[in-house]
Amino acid sequence: MILVDSSVWIDYFRGTATPESEKLDSLLGVELIVTADLILTEVLQGFTSDRDFNQARKLMTALAVVDLAGQDIAIQAAQNFRTLRSLGITVRKTIDTVIATYCIEHDLPLLYSDRDFDPFVEHLGLRSASAGIDWSAT
């Protein structure tokens, strides 16, 4: 089971070939892919046409959709943010902190292309589903 971040979904729906969007394409129908409420919001708000919005909504809501937050995750996300800040790292988006924390707490790998997740991998134990992607090919 893998959670896919909005950074990958956005590239996927735009048809932008990145190692992560290609990996997502290869995993759909093969691996259990989950999405999340806040990721759904981030992705769907970017569509300008109703047709594209509805098509993406149908695809994404056919997956398991998890609720990311709640009191325990909110508190741990704040602690993770503070831990990284104490190391001189500032995460740019609160939603990314919540997503990373959810994945850490549920031992769920995250497929992402947003560099804000790298410190969570390096310092807090986030499992990257991007491992094994040949970055030299990009």
DSSP file (Angstrom, degrees, kcal/mol; ACC not computed):
  #  RESIDUE AA STRUCTURE BP1 BP2  ACC     N-H-->O    O-->H-N    N-H-->O    O-->H-N    TCO  KAPPA ALPHA  PHI   PSI    X-CA   Y-CA   Z-CA
    1    1 A M              0   0    0      0, 0.0     2,-0.4     0, 0.0    32,-0.2   0.000 360.0 360.0 360.0 132.8    0.0    0.0    0.0
    2    2 A I  E     -a   33   0A   0     30,-2.1    32,-2.8   106,-0.1     2,-0.5  -0.993 360.0-142.2-134.4 135.1    1.4    3.4   -1.1
    3    3 A L  E     -ab  34 110A   0    106,-2.6   108,-2.8    -2,-0.4     2,-0.5  -0.843  20.0-149.1 -93.5 133.9    0.1    6.9   -0.5
    4    4 A V  E     - b   0 111A   0     30,-1.5    32,-0.2    -2,-0.5   108,-0.2  -0.915  11.0-134.6-109.5 125.1    0.7    9.2   -3.5
    5    5 A D    >>  -     0   0    0    106,-2.8     4,-1.8    -2,-0.5     3,-1.2  -0.322  23.0-111.9 -74.3 157.5    1.3   12.9   -2.9
    6    6 A S  H 3> S+     0   0    0      1,-0.3     4,-3.0     2,-0.2     5,-0.3   0.799 113.7  68.7 -59.0 -30.7   -0.5   15.6   -4.9
    7    7 A S  H 3> S+     0   0    0      1,-0.2     4,-1.1     2,-0.2    -1,-0.3   0.859 106.6  39.5 -58.6 -34.8    2.9   16.6   -6.5
    8    8 A V  H <> S+     0   0    0     -3,-1.2     4,-2.6   103,-0.3    -2,-0.2   0.896 114.3  52.1 -80.6 -44.2    2.9   13.2   -8.3
    9    9 A W  H  X S+     0   0    0     -4,-1.8     4,-2.9     1,-0.2     5,-0.3   0.904 107.5  53.3 -59.1 -41.3   -0.9   13.2   -9.1
   10   10 A I  H  X S+     0   0    0     -4,-3.0     4,-1.8     1,-0.2     6,-0.2   0.930 111.4  44.8 -62.3 -45.6   -0.6   16.7  -10.7
   11   11 A D  H  X>S+     0   0    0     -4,-1.1     5,-2.6    -5,-0.3     4,-0.8   0.909 112.9  53.2 -62.6 -40.7    2.2   15.6  -13.0
   12   12 A Y  H ><5S+     0   0    0     -4,-2.6     3,-0.8     1,-0.2    -2,-0.2   0.939 111.4  43.6 -60.3 -49.2    0.3   12.5  -13.8
   13   13 A F  H 3<5S+     0   0    0     -4,-2.9    -1,-0.2     1,-0.2    -2,-0.2   0.790 112.6  52.9 -70.3 -27.2   -2.9   14.3  -14.8
   14   14 A R  H 3<5S-     0   0    0     -4,-1.8    -1,-0.2    -5,-0.3    -2,-0.2   0.615 112.7-120.0 -79.3 -12.0   -1.0   16.9  -16.8
   15   15 A G  T <<5 +     0   0    0     -4,-0.8     2,-0.6    -3,-0.8    -3,-0.2   0.724  58.3 156.3  77.5  21.7    0.8   14.1  -18.7
   16   16 A T      < -     0   0    0     -5,-2.6     2,-0.8    -6,-0.2    -1,-0.3  -0.734  40.1-136.0 -84.7 117.6    4.2   15.3  -17.4
   17   17 A A        +     0   0    0     -2,-0.6    -5,-0.0    -3,-0.1    -1,-0.0  -0.645  41.6 150.1 -79.6 109.0    6.6   12.4  -17.6
   18   18 A T     >  -     0   0    0     -2,-0.8     4,-2.6   -10,-0.1     5,-0.3  -0.879  60.6-105.7-127.0 163.0    8.6   12.3  -14.4
   19   19 A P  H  > S+     0   0    0      0, 0.0     4,-1.9     0, 0.0     5,-0.1   0.892 122.7  47.6 -56.0 -36.8   10.1    9.2  -12.7
   20   20 A E  H  > S+     0   0    0      2,-0.2     4,-2.6     1,-0.2     5,-0.1   0.915 111.6  46.7 -73.4 -42.8    7.4    9.5  -10.0
   21   21 A S  H  > S+     0   0    0      2,-0.2     4,-2.3     1,-0.2    -1,-0.2   0.869 113.3  50.8 -67.8 -34.0    4.4    9.9  -12.4
   22   22 A E  H  X S+     0   0    0     -4,-2.6     4,-2.0     2,-0.2    -1,-0.2   0.891 110.1  49.6 -66.5 -39.5    5.8    7.0  -14.5
   23   23 A K  H  X S+     0   0    0     -4,-1.9     4,-1.6    -5,-0.3    -2,-0.2   0.928 110.0  50.8 -65.3 -43.3    6.0    4.9  -11.3
   24   24 A L  H  X S+     0   0    0     -4,-2.6     4,-2.0     1,-0.2     3,-0.5   0.940 109.4  51.1 -56.6 -47.4    2.5    5.8  -10.4
   25   25 A D  H  < S+     0   0    0     -4,-2.3    -1,-0.2     1,-0.2    -2,-0.2   0.885 111.2  47.9 -58.3 -39.9    1.3    4.8  -13.9
   26   26 A S  H  < S+     0   0    0     -4,-2.0    -1,-0.2     1,-0.2    -2,-0.2   0.755 113.3  48.5 -73.6 -23.4    3.1    1.5  -13.5
   27   27 A L  H >X S+     0   0    0     -4,-1.6     4,-2.9    -3,-0.5     3,-2.5   0.748  82.1 105.8 -88.5 -25.7    1.6    0.9  -10.1
   28   28 A L  T 3< S+     0   0    0     -4,-2.0     4,-0.1     1,-0.3    -4,-0.0  -0.361  96.0   8.7 -60.0 127.1   -2.1    1.7  -10.9
   29   29 A G  T 34 S+     0   0    0      2,-0.5    -1,-0.3    -2,-0.1     3,-0.1   0.322 129.6  61.6  84.2  -7.4   -4.0   -1.6  -11.0
   30   30 A V  T <4 S+     0   0    0     -3,-2.5     2,-0.3     1,-0.3    -2,-0.2   0.738 103.3  36.3-113.5 -44.9   -1.0   -3.5   -9.6
   31   31 A E  S  < S-     0   0    0     -4,-2.9     2,-0.8   -29,-0.0    -2,-0.5  -0.793  91.4-100.9-111.3 151.5   -0.3   -2.1   -6.2
   32   32 A L        -     0   0    0     -2,-0.3   -30,-2.1    -4,-0.1     2,-0.4  -0.660  45.1-169.7 -74.8 110.1   -2.8   -0.8   -3.6
   33   33 A I  E     -a    2   0A   0     -2,-0.8    31,-0.7   -32,-0.2     2,-0.3  -0.865   2.9-170.3-102.9 132.9   -2.7    3.0   -4.0
   34   34 A V  E     -ac   3  64A   0    -32,-2.8   -30,-1.5    -2,-0.4     2,-0.2  -0.881   4.8-164.7-119.4 156.3   -4.4    5.2   -1.5
   35   35 A T  E     - c   0  65A   0     29,-2.8    31,-2.6    -2,-0.3     2,-0.3  -0.716  13.7-131.7-125.2-178.9   -5.1    8.9   -1.5
   36   36 A A  E  >  - c   0  66A   0     29,-0.3     4,-2.9    -2,-0.2     5,-0.2  -0.931  23.2-108.4-139.1 159.1   -6.1   11.2    1.2
   37   37 A D  H  > S+     0   0    0     29,-2.4     4,-1.9    -2,-0.3    30,-0.1   0.904 118.1  42.8 -54.0 -49.2   -8.7   13.9    1.8
   38   38 A L  H  > S+     0   0    0      2,-0.2     4,-2.4     1,-0.2    -1,-0.2   0.835 113.7  51.9 -71.3 -31.8   -6.3   16.8    1.7
   39   39 A I  H  > S+     0   0    0      2,-0.2     4,-2.5     1,-0.2     5,-0.2   0.901 107.2  53.8 -67.8 -41.1   -4.4   15.4   -1.3
   40   40 A L  H  X S+     0   0    0     -4,-2.9     4,-2.6     1,-0.2     5,-0.3   0.916 110.1  47.8 -56.9 -44.7   -7.8   15.1   -3.1
   41   41 A T  H  X S+     0   0    0     -4,-1.9     4,-2.1    -5,-0.2    -2,-0.2   0.943 111.0  49.7 -62.2 -48.8   -8.4   18.8   -2.4
   42   42 A E  H  < S+     0   0    0     -4,-2.4     4,-0.3     1,-0.2    -2,-0.2   0.894 117.0  41.0 -59.3 -41.3   -5.0   19.9   -3.6
   43   43 A V  H >< S+     0   0    0     -4,-2.5     3,-1.3     1,-0.2     4,-0.2   0.959 116.1  46.0 -72.8 -51.7   -5.3   17.9   -6.9
   44   44 A L  H >< S+     0   0    0     -4,-2.6     3,-1.4     1,-0.3    -2,-0.2   0.797 101.1  65.7 -67.7 -29.3   -8.9   18.6   -7.8
   45   45 A Q  T 3< S+     0   0    0     -4,-2.1    -1,-0.3    -5,-0.3    -2,-0.1   0.702  94.0  63.5 -66.7 -16.1   -8.8   22.4   -7.1
   46   46 A G  T <  S+     0   0    0     -3,-1.3     2,-0.3    -4,-0.3    -1,-0.3   0.593  78.4 100.3 -84.4 -10.0   -6.4   22.8  -10.0
   47   47 A F    <   -     0   0    0     -3,-1.4     3,-0.0    -4,-0.2    -3,-0.0  -0.584  46.2-174.3 -81.0 135.6   -8.8   21.6  -12.7
   48   48 A T        +     0   0    0     -2,-0.3     2,-0.4     1,-0.0    -1,-0.1   0.748  66.1  66.6 -96.9 -28.9  -10.4   24.3  -14.8
   49   49 A S  S  > S-     0   0    0      1,-0.1     4,-2.4     2,-0.0     5,-0.2  -0.750  73.7-139.2 -97.6 142.8  -12.8   22.2  -16.9
   50   50 A D  H  > S+     0   0    0     -2,-0.4     4,-2.8     1,-0.2     5,-0.2   0.877 103.8  56.1 -61.9 -38.7  -15.7   20.3  -15.4
   51   51 A R  H  > S+     0   0    0      2,-0.2     4,-2.3     1,-0.2    -1,-0.2   0.943 111.0  42.0 -60.8 -49.3  -14.9   17.3  -17.6
   52   52 A D  H  > S+     0   0    0      2,-0.2     4,-2.6     1,-0.2     5,-0.2   0.905 114.4  52.6 -65.2 -41.7  -11.3   17.0  -16.3
   53   53 A F  H  X S+     0   0    0     -4,-2.4     4,-2.6     1,-0.2    -2,-0.2   0.939 112.4  44.6 -57.6 -49.2  -12.4   17.6  -12.7
   54   54 A N  H  X S+     0   0    0     -4,-2.8     4,-2.3     2,-0.2    -1,-0.2   0.870 112.6  51.2 -67.0 -37.5  -15.0   14.9  -12.9
   55   55 A Q  H  X S+     0   0    0     -4,-2.3     4,-2.0    -5,-0.2    -1,-0.2   0.933 114.0  43.7 -64.8 -45.8  -12.7   12.4  -14.6
   56   56 A A  H  X S+     0   0    0     -4,-2.6     4,-2.9     2,-0.2     5,-0.3   0.899 112.4  53.6 -66.0 -40.7  -10.0   12.9  -12.0
   57   57 A R  H  X S+     0   0    0     -4,-2.6     4,-2.6    -5,-0.2    -2,-0.2   0.917 109.0  49.0 -60.1 -44.0  -12.5   12.8   -9.1
   58   58 A K  H  X S+     0   0    0     -4,-2.3     4,-0.8     2,-0.2    -1,-0.2   0.917 113.8  45.9 -63.1 -43.4  -13.8    9.5  -10.4
   59   59 A L  H >< S+     0   0    0     -4,-2.0     3,-0.5     1,-0.2     4,-0.4   0.948 117.0  42.9 -64.3 -48.3  -10.3    8.0  -10.6
   60   60 A M  H >< S+     0   0    0     -4,-2.9     3,-1.0     1,-0.2    -2,-0.2   0.863 113.0  50.2 -71.8 -35.4   -9.1    9.3   -7.3
   61   61 A T  H 3< S+     0   0    0     -4,-2.6    -1,-0.2    -5,-0.3    -2,-0.2   0.588  97.3  69.4 -81.6  -7.4  -12.3    8.4   -5.3
   62   62 A A  T << S+     0   0    0     -4,-0.8    -1,-0.2    -3,-0.5    -2,-0.2   0.678  94.7  72.6 -74.6 -18.1  -12.2    4.9   -6.7
   63   63 A L  S <  S-     0   0    0     -3,-1.0     2,-0.3    -4,-0.4   -29,-0.2  -0.440 108.4 -83.8 -84.5 165.3   -9.1    4.5   -4.5
   64   64 A A  E     -c   34   0A   0    -31,-0.7   -29,-2.8    -2,-0.1     2,-0.6  -0.581  45.7-153.2 -66.9 132.1   -9.2    4.2   -0.8
   65   65 A V  E     -c   35   0A   0     -2,-0.3     2,-0.3   -31,-0.2   -29,-0.3  -0.952   9.5-161.2-113.9 117.3   -9.4    7.8    0.6
   66   66 A V  E     -c   36   0A   0    -31,-2.6   -29,-2.4    -2,-0.6     2,-0.6  -0.693  20.5-122.8 -97.9 150.4   -8.0    8.2    4.1
   67   67 A D        -     0   0    0     -2,-0.3   -31,-0.0   -31,-0.2    -2,-0.0  -0.826  25.6-163.0 -88.0 122.2   -8.6   11.1    6.5
   68   68 A L        +     0   0    0     -2,-0.6    -1,-0.1     5,-0.0     5,-0.1   0.895  57.5  48.9 -78.0 -42.1   -5.2   12.5    7.3
   69   69 A A        +     0   0    0      4,-0.1     2,-0.2     3,-0.1     3,-0.1   0.171  46.6 136.7 -94.0-154.3   -5.7   14.6   10.4
   70   70 A G  S  > S-     0   0    0      1,-0.1     4,-2.8     2,-0.1     5,-0.2  -0.561  71.3 -70.1 124.8 165.3   -7.2   14.3   13.8
   71   71 A Q  H  > S+     0   0    0     -2,-0.2     4,-2.4     1,-0.2     5,-0.2   0.900 128.7  48.0 -59.3 -46.9   -5.9   15.3   17.1
   72   72 A D  H  > S+     0   0    0      1,-0.2     4,-2.4     2,-0.2    -1,-0.2   0.929 116.1  42.9 -63.8 -45.7   -3.1   12.8   17.5
   73   73 A I  H  > S+     0   0    0      2,-0.2     4,-3.0     1,-0.2     5,-0.2   0.902 112.6  54.8 -66.4 -39.8   -1.7   13.4   14.0
   74   74 A A  H  X S+     0   0    0     -4,-2.8     4,-1.9     2,-0.2    -2,-0.2   0.922 111.6  43.6 -59.4 -45.0   -2.1   17.2   14.4
   75   75 A I  H  X S+     0   0    0     -4,-2.4     4,-2.0    -5,-0.2    -1,-0.2   0.921 115.8  47.1 -68.0 -43.9    0.0   17.2   17.6
   76   76 A Q  H  X S+     0   0    0     -4,-2.4     4,-2.9    -5,-0.2    -2,-0.2   0.874 109.6  54.5 -66.8 -35.9    2.6   14.8   16.2
   77   77 A A  H  X S+     0   0    0     -4,-3.0     4,-2.6     2,-0.2    -1,-0.2   0.912 108.1  49.4 -62.4 -41.7    2.8   16.9   13.0
   78   78 A A  H  X S+     0   0    0     -4,-1.9     4,-2.3    -5,-0.2    -1,-0.2   0.905 111.8  49.0 -62.6 -40.7    3.5   20.0   15.0
   79   79 A Q  H  X S+     0   0    0     -4,-2.0     4,-2.6     2,-0.2    -2,-0.2   0.914 110.8  49.7 -65.6 -42.3    6.2   18.1   16.9
   80   80 A N  H  X S+     0   0    0     -4,-2.9     4,-2.5     2,-0.2     5,-0.2   0.910 110.4  50.6 -62.9 -41.4    7.7   16.9   13.7
   81   81 A F  H  X S+     0   0    0     -4,-2.6     4,-2.6     1,-0.2    -2,-0.2   0.933 111.9  47.8 -59.0 -46.4    7.7   20.4   12.3
   82   82 A R  H  X S+     0   0    0     -4,-2.3     4,-2.2     2,-0.2    -2,-0.2   0.883 109.9  52.8 -63.6 -39.4    9.4   21.7   15.5
   83   83 A T  H  X S+     0   0    0     -4,-2.6     4,-0.7     2,-0.2    -1,-0.2   0.938 112.3  44.2 -62.1 -46.8   12.0   18.9   15.3
   84   84 A L  H ><>S+     0   0    0     -4,-2.5     5,-2.6     1,-0.2     3,-0.9   0.901 111.3  53.8 -65.9 -39.6   13.0   19.7   11.8
   85   85 A R  H ><5S+     0   0    0     -4,-2.6     3,-1.9     1,-0.3    -1,-0.2   0.881 103.2  57.1 -61.4 -37.2   13.0   23.5   12.6
   86   86 A S  H 3<5S+     0   0    0     -4,-2.2    -1,-0.3     1,-0.3    -2,-0.2   0.734 105.0  52.9 -65.9 -20.1   15.4   22.7   15.5
   87   87 A L  T <<5S-     0   0    0     -3,-0.9    -1,-0.3    -4,-0.7    -2,-0.2   0.353 127.9-101.6 -92.6   4.4   17.7   21.2   12.8
   88   88 A G  T < 5S+     0   0    0     -3,-1.9     2,-0.5     1,-0.3    -3,-0.2   0.637  84.5 125.9  86.4  15.5   17.5   24.3   10.7
   89   89 A I      < -     0   0    0     -5,-2.6     2,-0.6    -6,-0.1    -1,-0.3  -0.928  40.3-166.4-111.5 126.1   14.9   22.9    8.3
   90   90 A T        -     0   0    0     -2,-0.5     2,-0.4    -3,-0.1    -8,-0.1  -0.953  13.8-143.8-113.5 119.3   11.7   24.8    7.6
   91   91 A V        -     0   0    0     -2,-0.6     3,-0.0   -10,-0.1     6,-0.0  -0.653   9.4-146.4 -78.6 133.4    8.9   22.9    5.8
   92   92 A R  S    S+     0   0    0     -2,-0.4     2,-0.4     1,-0.1    -1,-0.1   0.774  76.4  45.0 -76.3 -27.7    7.1   25.2    3.5
   93   93 A K     >  -     0   0    0      1,-0.1     4,-1.3    23,-0.0     3,-0.3  -0.968  60.6-151.8-128.1 129.2    3.6   23.7    3.7
   94   94 A T  H  > S+     0   0    0     -2,-0.4     4,-2.2     1,-0.2     5,-0.2   0.876  99.9  60.6 -60.0 -38.7    1.7   22.5    6.8
   95   95 A I  H  > S+     0   0    0      1,-0.2     4,-2.8     2,-0.2    -1,-0.2   0.891 101.7  53.1 -59.2 -38.7   -0.2   20.0    4.6
   96   96 A D  H  > S+     0   0    0     -3,-0.3     4,-2.7     1,-0.2    -1,-0.2   0.880 107.3  51.7 -64.3 -36.6    3.1   18.4    3.7
   97   97 A T  H  X S+     0   0    0     -4,-1.3     4,-2.3     2,-0.2    -1,-0.2   0.908 111.5  46.9 -64.5 -41.5    3.9   18.0    7.4
   98   98 A V  H  X S+     0   0    0     -4,-2.2     4,-2.6     2,-0.2    -2,-0.2   0.926 113.2  48.6 -65.9 -45.3    0.5   16.4    8.0
   99   99 A I  H  X S+     0   0    0     -4,-2.8     4,-2.2     2,-0.2    -2,-0.2   0.946 113.8  45.9 -60.3 -49.5    0.9   14.0    5.1
  100  100 A A  H  X S+     0   0    0     -4,-2.7     4,-2.6     1,-0.2    -1,-0.2   0.913 113.4  49.6 -60.9 -43.4    4.4   13.0    6.1
  101  101 A T  H  X S+     0   0    0     -4,-2.3     4,-2.9    -5,-0.2     5,-0.2   0.913 108.8  52.1 -64.1 -43.0    3.4   12.5    9.7
  102  102 A Y  H  X S+     0   0    0     -4,-2.6     4,-1.8     1,-0.2    -1,-0.2   0.937 112.2  46.7 -56.7 -46.8    0.4   10.4    8.7
  103  103 A C  H  <>S+     0   0    0     -4,-2.2     5,-2.6     2,-0.2     4,-0.4   0.903 112.9  48.7 -64.1 -41.8    2.7    8.2    6.7
  104  104 A I  H ><5S+     0   0    0     -4,-2.6     3,-1.1     1,-0.2    -2,-0.2   0.946 112.9  47.2 -62.0 -48.4    5.3    7.9    9.4
  105  105 A E  H 3<5S+     0   0    0     -4,-2.9    -1,-0.2     1,-0.3    -2,-0.2   0.777 119.8  39.0 -67.0 -27.2    2.7    7.0   12.0
  106  106 A H  T 3<5S-     0   0    0     -4,-1.8    -1,-0.3    -5,-0.2    -2,-0.2   0.267 106.7-122.9-105.7   9.9    1.0    4.4    9.8
  107  107 A D  T < 5 +     0   0    0     -3,-1.1    -3,-0.2    -4,-0.4    -4,-0.1   0.893  59.3 153.8  48.3  47.5    4.3    3.1    8.3
  108  108 A L      < -     0   0    0     -5,-2.6    19,-0.3    -6,-0.2    -1,-0.2  -0.918  44.3-125.4-110.3 121.9    3.0    3.9    4.9
  109  109 A P        -     0   0    0      0, 0.0  -106,-2.6     0, 0.0     2,-0.5  -0.362  23.0-144.2 -65.4 147.9    5.4    4.7    2.0
  110  110 A L  E     -bd   3 128A   0     17,-2.5    19,-2.8  -108,-0.2     2,-0.7  -0.962   5.5-152.7-118.3 126.3    4.9    8.0    0.2
  111  111 A L  E     +b    4   0A   0   -108,-2.8  -106,-2.8    -2,-0.5  -103,-0.3  -0.887  39.3 149.6 -94.6 118.9    5.4    8.5   -3.5
  112  112 A Y        -     0   0    0     -2,-0.7    -2,-0.0  -108,-0.2  -106,-0.0  -0.942  46.4-164.4-146.2 161.7    6.3   12.2   -3.9
  113  113 A S        +     0   0    0     -2,-0.3     2,-0.6   -93,-0.1    -1,-0.1   0.102  63.2 107.4-132.5  19.9    8.2   14.6   -6.0
  114  114 A D    >   -     0   0    0      1,-0.1     3,-2.1   -18,-0.0     4,-0.3  -0.893  63.7-145.4-102.9 119.0    8.2   17.5   -3.6
  115  115 A R  G >  S+     0   0    0     -2,-0.6     3,-1.2     1,-0.3    -1,-0.1   0.664  89.7  80.6 -61.0 -16.8   11.5   18.2   -1.9
  116  116 A D  G 3  S+     0   0    0      1,-0.3     4,-0.3     2,-0.2    -1,-0.3   0.721  87.7  57.9 -62.8 -18.7    9.8   19.2    1.3
  117  117 A F  G X> S+     0   0    0     -3,-2.1     4,-1.5     1,-0.2     3,-0.7   0.708  83.8  82.8 -83.3 -19.5    9.4   15.5    2.1
  118  118 A D  H <> S+     0   0    0     -3,-1.2     4,-2.8    -4,-0.3     3,-0.3   0.880  87.6  52.3 -54.9 -44.2   13.2   14.7    2.0
  119  119 A P  H 3>>S+     0   0    0      0, 0.0     4,-2.8     0, 0.0     5,-0.5   0.837 105.9  55.7 -63.6 -29.2   13.9   15.9    5.5
  120  120 A F  H <>5S+     0   0    0     -3,-0.7     6,-2.2    -4,-0.3     4,-1.3   0.869 111.3  44.3 -67.5 -35.5   11.1   13.6    6.8
  121  121 A V  H  X5S+     0   0    0     -4,-1.5     4,-0.7    -3,-0.3    -1,-0.2   0.943 118.8  42.8 -69.2 -49.2   12.9   10.7    5.1
  122  122 A E  H  <5S+     0   0    0     -4,-2.8    -2,-0.2    -5,-0.2    -1,-0.1   0.865 132.2  16.5 -67.8 -39.0   16.3   11.7    6.3
  123  123 A H  H  <5S+     0   0    0     -4,-2.8    -3,-0.2    -5,-0.2    -1,-0.2   0.669 128.8  37.1-112.9 -20.7   15.5   12.6    9.9
  124  124 A L  H  <<S-     0   0    0     -4,-1.3    -3,-0.2    -5,-0.5    -4,-0.1   0.401 102.0-104.9-123.8   2.8   12.1   11.2   10.9
  125  125 A G     <  +     0   0    0     -4,-0.7    -4,-0.2    -5,-0.4     2,-0.2   0.626  54.4 163.4  88.5  12.9   11.8    7.8    9.3
  126  126 A L        -     0   0    0     -6,-2.2     2,-0.6    -9,-0.1    -1,-0.2  -0.465  36.2-131.4 -62.3 133.8    9.3    8.6    6.4
  127  127 A R        -     0   0    0    -19,-0.3   -17,-2.5    -2,-0.2     2,-0.5  -0.802  16.7-144.6 -91.1 124.4    9.5    5.7    3.9
  128  128 A S  B >   -d  110   0A   0     -2,-0.6     3,-0.9   -19,-0.2   -17,-0.2  -0.767  12.9-162.6 -91.0 126.7    9.9    7.0    0.3
  129  129 A A  T 3  S+     0   0    0    -19,-2.8   -18,-0.2    -2,-0.5    -1,-0.1   0.474  88.0  75.5 -81.0  -2.8    8.1    5.0   -2.4
  130  130 A S  T >   +     0   0    0    -20,-0.6     3,-2.1     2,-0.1    -1,-0.2   0.544  67.1 118.8 -83.1  -7.4   10.5    6.8   -4.8
  131  131 A A  T <  S+     0   0    0     -3,-0.9     3,-0.1     1,-0.3    -4,-0.0  -0.332  71.7  31.9 -58.2 137.7   13.3    4.5   -3.7
  132  132 A G  T 3  S+     0   0    0      1,-0.4     2,-0.4     0, 0.0    -1,-0.3   0.321  83.5 132.0  93.9  -8.4   14.6    2.6   -6.6
  133  133 A I    <   -     0   0    0     -3,-2.1     2,-1.3     1,-0.1    -1,-0.4  -0.647  62.9-125.2 -75.7 131.3   13.8    5.3   -9.1
  134  134 A D    >   -     0   0    0     -2,-0.4     3,-1.3     1,-0.2     4,-0.1  -0.651  29.0-177.3 -80.2  96.6   16.9    5.8  -11.4
  135  135 A W  G >  S+     0   0    0     -2,-1.3     3,-1.3     1,-0.3    -1,-0.2   0.704  75.2  69.7 -71.3 -19.4   17.4    9.6  -10.9
  136  136 A S  G 3  S+     0   0    0      1,-0.3    -1,-0.3     2,-0.2    -2,-0.1   0.717  89.6  64.0 -70.6 -18.1   20.3    9.5  -13.4
  137  137 A A  G <         0   0    0     -3,-1.3    -1,-0.3     1,-0.2    -2,-0.2   0.541 360.0 360.0 -80.9  -6.1   17.8    8.9  -16.2
  138  138 A T    <         0   0    0     -3,-1.3    -1,-0.2    -4,-0.1    -2,-0.2   0.444 360.0 360.0 -98.2 360.0   16.1   12.3  -15.6
